Amino acid sequence: MPQATVENLLQRIEKGKPIPAIVLMGADPYLRDQCRKALIEKFVPEGSREWAVTKISAVGGGLQEILERAQMAPMLSPRQILILQDAEALERGGDEALDRTTEALSAYFEDPAPFSIVVIEAEQFDRRKRLFKVLSSSALIVELTAGSADVAALTIQMARELGAEIAPDAASELADAVNGEPAKIRLELEKLHLYAGGRKITVADVDALVVSARRYTVWKLAEAFAARDRRASMEFLDSLLREGEQPAGIVGALSWMYRKLVEARELPSGTNPYQAARDLAMRPETAAIALAQARKIPREQLLAGITILAEADSVLKSGAPNPRATLEFVVARLTAPSAHAVA
């Protein structure tokens, strides 16, 4: 099946056509919950959800239980939803275990139960392995990300869900301040709603309440990276760490910055900061910085940087014994001469 966005999935659910198997791939809990909620509300009657909605972790053999339940007709509901959480664990345990897992999924997908919707949740899968190929050929792969053009609108929608109202420019600034991550937007909106006390949330409210120093100061690194100035980059990294920034957060902010720089490079020549602000879903001031820095860094260098940062994110999430050393290695690679940037 083709890959889909969260918006695509929600539109398909709204039409009422069930999908036998869905893979929710990504780390954002808000978007994951949004997809789950839409599926459950559409396909399982409220009074039957205790019996017809099942969540099981893949850690410890949950897949087998999910597939067995999928073949059993649900109680008091025309359909059941079976959610396999932590599914990235399926790739651990050796080649033999992975082969058994892949075969079990492949066998189920050949004749899926018409009354079951199997939802597989994972932060990421190795796209080179047969497991992902089986999933992508038989299940709808949904990337849990919000596109740049949609994130400000999503912020406004979240505010409405909370009974709040946020000005469009404030929504863009908030989304910009937290790297466009929906779960963080939701958390900050809850605080802003209380802070505003019933009135419309403004840019001034966002500036006063949302702590986002990392988000804005990270752009200072772009110039150092463009010049491959390792000393300046290391000094700035040291200052962020001394100020209490977490390594995973720094890597996340840098990844966001690199993606925005790639997007900025792809904008037509002559794009002004206000047009870029709309296309990049950020404030004009920040968009101007992105445009200026993007022209200084070759696209190949930016793409290599995204790969480097993705690898670092994986290392940090797997429990790196020395996160600072991991970050310093990242900076060394990002500021290396171009021939060695991805070595």
C-alpha positions in Angstrom: 0.0 0.0 0.0 1.2 3.6 -0.5 2.4 5.7 2.5 0.0 8.2 3.9 0.0 11.3 6.1 -2.1 11.6 9.3 -4.5 13.8 7.4 -4.9 11.2 4.7 -5.6 8.6 7.3 -8.2 10.7 9.1 -10.0 11.4 5.8 -10.2 7.7 5.0 -11.5 6.9 8.5 -14.1 9.6 8.1 -15.4 8.0 4.9 -16.0 4.9 7.0 -13.9 2.4 5.0 -12.0 0.1 7.4 -8.3 -0.6 6.7 -7.2 -4.2 7.7 -3.7 -3.1 8.8 -2.2 0.3 9.6 1.4 1.1 10.7 1.7 4.3 12.7 5.4 5.2 12.4 6.9 8.1 14.4 7.5 9.2 17.9 4.9 12.0 18.4 2.3 10.8 21.0 -0.3 13.5 20.1 -0.5 12.4 16.4 -0.5 8.7 17.5 -3.4 9.3 19.9 -5.3 11.3 17.3 -5.1 8.4 14.9 -6.1 5.8 17.5 -9.0 8.0 18.7 -10.4 8.5 15.2 -10.3 4.7 14.5 -11.9 3.8 17.8 -14.7 6.4 17.6 -15.5 5.5 14.0 -15.4 1.7 14.1 -16.1 0.6 17.7 -19.4 1.5 19.5 -18.7 3.3 22.8 -20.3 0.6 24.9 -18.2 -2.2 23.3 -14.7 -0.6 23.6 -13.8 -2.5 26.8 -13.9 -5.7 24.8 -13.2 -4.6 21.2 -10.1 -2.5 21.7 -6.9 -4.2 22.7 -3.4 -2.8 23.3 -0.5 -5.1 23.7 3.3 -4.4 23.6 5.4 -6.2 21.1 8.0 -6.7 23.8 7.7 -10.2 25.1 5.8 -11.8 22.2 2.7 -9.5 21.9 2.5 -10.0 18.2 1.5 -13.6 18.4 -1.4 -12.7 20.8 -2.5 -9.8 18.5 -2.6 -12.2 15.5 -4.5 -14.8 17.4 -7.1 -12.3 18.6 -7.4 -10.9 15.1 -8.9 -14.2 14.0 -11.5 -14.2 16.8 -14.7 -12.3 16.2 -15.2 -9.4 18.6 -17.9 -9.3 21.3 -20.7 -6.8 20.9 -19.1 -4.9 18.1 -19.0 -5.3 14.3 -15.2 -4.7 14.4 -12.3 -4.8 16.8 -9.1 -2.7 16.9 -5.9 -4.5 18.0 -3.0 -2.2 18.7 0.6 -3.6 18.8 2.7 -1.0 20.7 6.5 -0.8 20.7 6.7 -2.7 17.4 10.3 -1.6 16.8 11.1 -4.4 19.2 10.2 -6.9 16.5 13.5 -6.1 14.8 15.5 -7.2 17.9 16.3 -10.7 18.8 18.3 -12.0 15.9 17.6 -13.0 12.3 15.7 -16.2 13.0 13.2 -14.5 15.3 12.8 -11.7 12.7 12.2 -14.3 10.0 9.5 -15.9 12.1 7.9 -12.6 12.8 7.9 -11.6 9.1 6.4 -15.0 8.1 3.6 -14.7 10.7 2.7 -11.2 9.5 2.9 -12.3 5.9 0.6 -15.3 6.5 -2.0 -13.1 8.3 -1.9 -10.4 5.6 -2.7 -13.0 2.9 -6.1 -13.5 4.5 -6.8 -10.7 7.1 -9.9 -11.1 9.2 -12.7 -8.7 7.9 -13.8 -7.8 11.4 -10.3 -6.8 12.7 -8.2 -3.6 12.3 -4.6 -4.3 13.3 -2.6 -1.2 14.2 1.2 -1.5 14.5 2.9 1.3 16.3 6.7 2.0 16.0 9.0 4.9 16.2 10.9 3.6 13.2 11.6 0.5 11.2 14.6 -0.4 9.2 13.3 0.1 5.7 16.0 -2.2 4.2 14.7 -5.3 6.0 12.0 -7.7 4.7 9.8 -7.0 7.7 9.2 -3.4 6.5 8.8 -4.6 2.9 6.0 -6.9 4.0 4.4 -4.2 6.1 4.6 -1.6 3.3 3.1 -4.0 0.8 0.2 -5.1 2.9 -0.5 -2.3 5.4 -1.1 1.4 5.2 2.1 3.2 6.4 1.3 6.4 8.2 4.1 8.9 9.0 3.4 10.6 12.3 4.5 14.0 11.2 2.8 17.3 10.5 3.8 19.0 7.3 5.2 22.5 7.5 2.2 24.0 5.8 -0.2 22.3 8.3 1.5 22.7 11.7 0.2 26.3 12.4 -3.4 25.2 11.4 -3.0 22.1 13.6 -2.0 24.5 16.5 -5.2 26.5 16.0 -7.2 23.2 15.9 -5.6 22.0 19.2 -6.4 25.3 20.8 -10.1 24.9 19.9 -10.1 21.4 21.3 -9.0 22.9 24.6 -11.7 25.6 24.5 -9.1 28.3 23.7 -8.5 30.7 20.9 -5.0 31.6 19.5 -4.1 34.2 17.0 -2.7 32.9 13.7 0.7 34.7 14.2 0.9 33.3 17.8 0.1 29.8 16.4 3.0 30.1 14.0 5.3 31.3 16.6 4.4 28.6 19.1 4.8 25.9 16.4 8.2 27.5 15.5 9.2 27.6 19.1 8.9 23.9 19.8 10.2 22.5 16.5 6.8 21.9 15.1 6.3 18.9 17.4 2.5 18.4 18.0 2.9 16.8 21.4 4.9 19.8 22.6 2.5 22.2 21.0 -0.4 20.6 22.9 1.5 20.8 26.2 2.4 24.5 25.8 -1.2 25.3 24.7 -2.5 23.9 27.9 -0.2 26.3 29.8 -1.0 29.2 27.6 -4.8 28.6 27.9 -4.5 29.0 31.7 -2.1 31.9 31.4 -4.5 33.8 29.0 -7.4 33.3 31.3 -10.1 33.0 28.6 -8.8 35.7 26.2 -7.2 35.1 22.8 -3.6 33.8 23.1 -1.2 36.3 21.5 2.4 36.4 20.3 3.2 38.3 23.5 1.8 35.4 25.6 3.9 32.9 23.6 7.0 35.1 24.1 6.3 35.4 27.8 5.5 31.8 28.7 7.1 29.4 26.2 10.7 28.6 27.1 12.4 28.1 23.8 16.0 29.4 24.0 17.3 26.2 22.4 14.9 26.6 19.5 16.1 30.1 18.5 19.8 30.0 19.6 20.3 26.8 17.5 20.3 29.0 14.4 23.6 30.5 15.6 25.2 27.2 14.9 24.1 27.2 11.2 26.7 29.9 10.4 29.4 28.0 12.2 28.5 24.8 10.4 28.4 26.6 7.0 32.0 27.8 7.7 32.9 24.4 9.1 34.2 26.3 12.2 34.6 23.5 14.6 36.0 25.6 17.4 33.1 28.0 17.4 30.6 25.1 17.2 32.2 23.2 20.1 32.1 26.4 22.2 28.5 27.0 21.5 27.6 23.4 22.2 29.4 23.6 25.5 27.4 26.7 26.5 24.1 24.9 25.7 25.0 22.0 27.8 26.1 24.2 30.7 22.8 26.0 30.5 21.0 22.7 31.1 19.9 21.7 27.6 19.5 18.0 27.1 21.6 16.2 24.4 18.6 14.6 22.8 16.8 18.0 22.7 19.9 19.6 21.0 20.0 16.9 18.4 16.2 17.3 17.8 16.6 21.0 17.4 19.5 20.6 15.0 17.6 18.0 13.0 14.7 20.4 12.7 17.0 23.2 11.6 18.6 21.1 8.9 15.3 20.0 7.5 14.2 23.7 7.4 17.4 24.6 5.6 16.7 22.0 3.0 13.2 23.3 2.6 14.5 26.9 2.4 17.0 25.9 -0.4 14.1 24.5 -2.4 12.1 27.8 -2.4 12.2 29.8 -5.6 14.9 32.4 -6.1 13.8 35.8 -4.9 11.4 34.4 -2.2 11.1 37.1 0.5 11.0 36.4 4.3 7.2 36.8 4.4 6.6 34.3 1.6 9.1 31.9 3.2 7.5 32.3 6.6 4.2 31.0 5.1 5.9 28.1 3.3 8.2 27.1 6.2 5.6 27.7 8.9 7.8 30.0 11.0 8.0 33.7 11.8 9.4 36.1 9.1 12.4 36.9 11.2 13.3 33.2 11.6 12.5 32.5 7.9 14.9 35.3 6.9 17.7 33.5 8.9 16.8 30.2 7.2 17.0 31.7 3.7 20.3 33.4 4.4 22.0 30.3 5.9 20.5 27.9 3.4 22.3 29.7 0.6 25.6 29.2 2.3 25.4 25.4 2.8 25.4 23.0 -0.2 22.4 20.7 -0.4 24.6 17.6 -0.2 26.0 18.9 3.1 22.6 19.5 4.5 21.4 16.0 3.5 24.5 14.5 5.0 23.9 16.4 8.2 20.3 15.0 8.5 21.8 11.5 8.2 24.4 12.2 10.9 21.8 13.7 13.2 19.4 10.7 12.7 22.2 8.3 13.6 23.0 10.4 16.8 19.3 10.5 17.8 19.2 6.7 17.6 22.4 6.3 19.6 21.1 8.7 22.3 17.7 7.0 22.5 19.4 3.6 22.9 21.1 4.8 26.1 24.5 6.2 25.0 26.9 5.9 28.0 28.4 9.4 27.2 25.8 11.7 25.6 28.3 14.6 25.6 30.8 12.6 23.6 28.1 11.6 21.2 27.2 15.3 20.6 30.9 16.3 20.2 31.3 13.6 17.6 28.3 14.9 15.8 29.7 18.4 15.7 33.1 17.1 14.5 31.3 15.3 11.6 29.1 18.3 10.8 32.2 20.6 10.6 34.5 18.1 8.8 35.8 18.9 5.3 33.2 18.0 2.8 35.0 14.9 1.5 34.9 13.4 5.1 31.5 14.8 6.3 29.8 11.4 6.3 32.8 9.2 6.8 
